[in-house]
Amino acid sequence: MSDVVTLVTAAGEMVGRFVEEDETSITLESPRAFVQTQNGVGFAPGVCLTGQKDPEKITFNKLSVILMCDTNDEVQKIWLQATTGLVV
């Protein structure tokens, strides 16, 4: 609980704070899509182009999740900065 995790989905990699999991879904807090930019890697301000900016929580259907794993420390720092503005 409260770990920062990566979900690999058909749409790409999603990073957020783990909230809960049940038989059919996984919920993340402050989820962001991990993206490649001109300046390197970073995060989109949400999980899809037409979705709400900076969503508080998103629930993913497990059928769309290929795997879930702990997010590495460097990516966690980038995610924290993208979601809170804090530089670690």
N, C-alpha and C positions, 0 to 999 in steps of 0.2 A: 504494500500500500504506500502511496506517495512517491514511489520510484519513478524516475523519468525513463520512459520506454520508447522503443521504436517499433512501429507496426509496418511491416512490408505488405503493401496491398497492390492490387492490379493497377491502381492509379499512381503509385509511387510510395516513398517512405514518409510516414507520418510520425512526428515526435510529440509527446505530451506526457503529463503527469498521470500515472495510472490511478484510476478512481475505483472501478469495479469491473467484474467479469461475471457473466452468468452462462448458461448453456448456449445461448445464441449470440451474445454480443460482448463487446469490450468498450468501456467508456474511458475517455481521456479528457483531462482538464487542460485548458490552454493548448489545444492541438495546433500544430503547424506542419505544413508540407515542406519537406527538405528539398531545396532547389539549387540548381547551378546558375550562377549569375556571371556577369562580365568580370566581376571582382573576385570570383571564387565561389564558395558555397555559402548558403544562407537559408533563410526561411521565408516562405510566402506568409502574408498576414492572415492565413486561414488554411483550410484544407482543400478548397477548390476555387476556381476563378470566379464563379458566380455566387458563391456562398457568402454568408455574413462575415465581415471583417472582424478579426480577433474574437472568435467564438469562445465562450466560457467553457463549454463542454460539448463534446461530440461523441455519439455512440456509433460504433462501427459494427456492422453485421459480421460475424465470424466467417461466413461464407466468402467474404471478400478479403479476409486476412490470410496471407500466406504464412507469416510467422510473426512472433512477438519476441523481442529480446531487450536486454538492458542497453541503454544508449551510452556510447563511450563518453569519457569525461570531457573531451574537447568539444564535442557536439552539444553536450549538456550546457556548457558555458555559453555557446552561441545561442542556444534555445532560451536560456535564462535572460540573456541580454535582449533577445527579440520579444520576449513576453513581459518583461518587467522594466527594461531599460537599465538594469544593474549590470555593470561591467565587472567581471570576476577575473 
